[in-house]
Amino acid sequence: MSTGKIIFPLVTPEEQLPKFKAFLYSDKEFRENTKAPVLPEEPSPVRFATMPESINDLDNDVQSFIHLFSNNDQLKTMHPVFGELNYEEWVLLHYKHVTHHLRQFGLM
């Protein structure tokens, strides 16, 4: 979503966006079992046969994200819950998201 390759409509009422964005800048973590309102109940099937392939794809996506925003410091892309986010806000969200899953699987 942060690169605009995947687009979901905004599901958060506009008047609530400041509260959601404030969460990004806070020390608060995602609650356990937080569900993304735009994703299906069942997880999508795996896209790659091996972990190295998955890591390589993730690395490519991270590089695309950095490149996209480095060429346009005014760019904002849509997140369905948090609204339009700039580079800094996406980095904060990605950090919270990744650390949430690291805790979920006992890796942090």
N, C-alpha and C positions, 0 to 999 in steps of 0.2 A: 504494500500500500504506500509506503513512504516514497517510492519512485514513481508512483502513478500507474504502474503496470496492472495493478488490481484495484478496481474502483467499487466501493460500496456506497450507498447513499447514507447521508447523515441520519442517525436515529435519535440523537440527543436533541431535545428542544433547545433552540438558540439561547433562550434566557438562562439555561443551565450550563452553557459552555464555559463561562468564567470559573465556575466551581470545579469543573473537570480539569481545566488547564492549571488551576492552582494546585491540584493533586500532582501534576507532573513535576512541579517545582518543590514539592514537599518531600519530607523524609518518609512519608507513608508508603507502605508496600501494597501490592495487590492482595486482596483477601484470598484465602484458600478457596479453591473451586470456583474462582471467578470465571464466568462464561461470557464469551464474546457473543453479543446479541445477533450478529450477522452470520455466524457459522452454524452449519447443520449439527444435529445431535451426534451423529456418527462421524468420527475423524475421517478425513480423506485418506485414500490409499497412499502408501509410500510411493514416492516418485523415482527413487533411485535404489539400485540393488545393494549398494554397499555404503558404509559410513564415509569412506574417503570421497565417493562421488557426491554425497550430500554436503560434506564440508566444502568441497570445491565449488559447488553451486552456491552455497551460502557466502563464501568468499567473493564470488563474482557479483552477487547481489549487493554485498556491502560496498564493494568497489564502485558499482554503478550508482549506489546511493550517494557516496562521497563525491563522485564525479559530477553527478547531476546538480547537486547543491553548490559545488565549488564554482560552477559556471553561472550561477544565478543566485546571489545572496538574498534576493527578495522573494524567491520561490516559496510557495506553500502548497502542500498536497493534502488531500482529504483523508481523515481518519473518521470512520463512521460514528465513533463515540466522542472523540475529543475535538472534532471539527478540523478546520484547516490548520496545519502545523508547519512551522518553519524548521530549518535544520536543527537548531538547538532543542526545540520541543520534541522533534523526532528522536534525537539522541537520548533525551531523558526518558521518553517512552520505551525505546528499544532497551535501554538499561534496566528499567523496571520490569519489562516483559521477560528478558533473559534471566535476570536474577530470580524472578518468580518461578520459572521452570527449573532452574538449578536447585532452588530450595525444595521444590515439589519432588524432585527425584533424588534428594539427599546428597547432592553434589556440592552444596554450599551451606 
